[in-house]
Amino acid sequence: MRKVTFTKHATEKFNLLRRFGFRVSEDQVIDAIISPGRVDRSERQTFSMKVIDKEFALRVVHEERKGIILVITFYPVRRKRYEL
């Protein structure tokens, strides 16, 4: 497994989501990258998604830089929107 680092924005996102009632851990974010239920790609970024409960999935935006996985941001999404 390659090293995973978080941008300042991604690090701050943990507290922001907690204020809205979503508790997401670093392990959940890393797990979504390692074993996603769905992966979409753009030219530079990868969007990994993993189910977190009956209603929601976690979508993680990340990219690889010099062999390191950099988490740009992450956010919960409704599963039905992405058909997971």
Helices and strands as residue ranges (DSSP letters): E 4-6, H 8-19, H 26-34, E 38-41, E 46-51, E 56-65, E 68-78, H 79-82
